Amino acid sequence: MLRRLYEWTMRLAEHPRSEWALAGVSFAESSFFPIPPDVILAPMIMANRSKTRRYCIICTISSAIGGIFGYLIGMFLMDTVGQWIIDLYGLQNSFAIAQEKFNQLGWLMVFLGGGFTPLPYKVITILSGITQLNFLVFVLVGTFARATRFLITCSVLYWLGPKAKDIIEKRLGLAFIAIVVIVVGGLYLAKYVLH
């Protein structure tokens, strides 16, 4: 199954509309979608290294816009989506304290969650809206964090070049397990930080 999924993403990377797919996944991942854009980004860079900078820009812009959408979900859908997140992280009794804590460290949470921890960025964007973190701070810090994150990812993939494909193909199962561990670890870390 993993092999078929990998082959599908490799075919998608060479599709004429692959950049639109990359933009769509980058947007969705920042607000509600569980799969990171790296799943499409890595094969696209492996298929066409000369467009690495372009792919990095697409991911950054789409992710920043998706983050704003996540913020708006948190701000305007507090009673539905927001409440679900509060329940998911067990914050029903301590939401006011968690909100204050989040807003005190909000810029740092957005920066770290946006680029440098396994915290799912969608959780950060929605919580930023729920707690009404300063919007300008959210946009500027979030965009910088996402740009840095994608720049690092793209640079590593560009530098590895064809070796990246060999590494991924030889260790496909291990790569999948690592992604699952990062996502689950990020969810657990988000719950721990907000308590």
HELIX and SHEET records of a PDB file:
HELIX    1   1 LEU A    2  ALA A   13  1                                  12    
HELIX    2   2 SER A   18  GLU A   29  1                                  12    
HELIX    3   3 ASP A   38  ALA A   47  1                                  10    
HELIX    4   4 ARG A   49  LYS A   51  5                                   3    
HELIX    5   5 THR A   52  PHE A   76  1                                  25    
HELIX    6   6 MET A   78  GLY A   82  3                                   5    
HELIX    7   7 GLN A   83  LEU A   88  1                                   6    
HELIX    8   8 PHE A   95  GLN A  104  1                                  10    
HELIX    9   9 GLY A  106  GLY A  115  1                                  10    
HELIX   10  10 TYR A  121  ILE A  130  1                                  10    
HELIX   11  11 PHE A  135  LEU A  160  1                                  26    
HELIX   12  12 PRO A  162  LYS A  170  1                                   9    
HELIX   13  13 LEU A  172  VAL A  193  1                                  22    
END                                                                             
